[in-house]
Amino acid sequence: MPGSSFGTVFKITTWGESHGKATGVVVDGCPPGIELNEAMLQNELDRRKPGNSAASTSRKEPDIPEILSGVFNGLTTGTPISIMIKNRDANSRSYAANARLFRPGHGDITYKAKYGIRDWRGGGRASARETAARVAAGAVAKAFLSQYKIDVATYTLALGGIKAEYFDLNEIDRNPLQCPDAQAFKLMEKKIQQVKKAGDSIGGVVEIRAVNVPPGLGDPVFDKLDADIAKALMGIGAVKAVEIGAGFKAAEMTGYENNDQITEAGFETNNSGGILAGISNGDEIIVRVHVKPIPSILREQKTIDENGNPHVISTKGRHDVSAVPRINAVCKAMVRLVIADHILRQKTVK
C-alpha cells in the first residue's frame, strides 16, 4: 500500500489495521548510540491511548510497545528499529451490521473506489488506531532530538467552539483535555457531555510549539520545513487545516504588521512561526492544526450501500466524541519526525 512511509533520511513505515492482530512501525535512519527503551515509548503512548478523558472511546487498549529490533543494551544500533503494538481489545461485532454500508465522513467509499476492497472492521488502515505507531516512532525521534535539547509541546487551543483565553502551560498536565486554560477546560468538559448525550461529535484546534530548533533547517524550494510540517500534520486523518505562525490572520495584515522586525536581540515578533523562506530562523516554531469532528456518530444519517441502494445508518461501536486531546500526541510525534529528518538531511548535505 503506497503512502505508508514518511521521511527522507529519518524514515518511518507504519503497518497494521484497527482490528488486526497488531499495529506497528519500522524506523529507519536513526543514528546509533541513542538511548532508547520501551518505557520511553510507553510514556508517549500513554498520552494518546484511550480512556484519559471524557472525549475518549471506551476501547481499552494498553498500547504496550515491543521493540523487536534495532536496539541493543538500551542503545540504538543504527539498523532498522521495529516496534509492535498488539491490539488487545478489538471488537468487530459492532461493525458487522453495517459492513456493506458507506459511513458518511469516513474513507469507506474512497477506499472502495481505489482498491475495490476495504476492511470494514473499525475502518481498517484508515482508523485512528494507526496513529499509535506514529506516536511510537515520534518517541524514537524525541530520543534523538534530546541531544540537541529540542523540545516539542502540544495543547488544546479550542474544542467544540470553546477557546482557551488564558495560557498557563503548567495547566496542560493538570486536566485530561490538555487545555492551558482551567476555566475553558470546564466549559469544554460540559460541551463534551452535551454532545455525547446527543450522539454526536465535535472538532477542535491543537497548537504545537517546538523550541531550540536551530536556524538553517529546511530545503528550498519544494522541501521547505513548513511544507514538510504541513504535509506531516495533514497526513493525520482528522486534520483538515494547518496554520504556521500568524497563519490565517496573516491574510488580514499589512506587510508592516506581518513582518517580524529584526533587532540585535533577535526578532521582535514571531508571525513567521519560526520559519522564513521554508528555513528555520532559530525562533520558536508555532503550528496550529484544525481537527474535524469524529465521523462515527450515533445520530442517524443518510448513506448508500456498495450497490448504490439508499439506507439510514447509525454508527455503533466505541468511538471518541472528539479526536482532541488524543490527537495532540500524534501531532507532537509528526513534528518531531520532521525536525529529526531535517537535522539528518542537513548533516548529509554538509
Secondary structure, DSSP 8 states (H G I E B T S, - for coil): -TT-EE-SSSEEEEEE-TTSSEEEEEEE---TT-B--HHHHHHHHTTTSTTSSTTS-S------EEEEESEETTEE-SS-EEEEEE--S--THHHHTTTTB--TTSSHHHHHHHHS----STTGGGSGGGHHHHHHHHHHHHHHHGGGT-EEEEEEEEETTEE--S--GGGGGGSTT--S-HHHHHHHHHHHHHHHHTT----EEEEEEEES--TT--BTTTB-HHHHHHHHHHTSTTEEEEEETTGGGGGGS-HHHHS--EETTEES--TTTTEETTEE-SS-EEEEEEE---S--SS-EEEEBTTS-EEEE---S---S-STTHHHHHHHHHHHHHHHHHHHHHHHH-
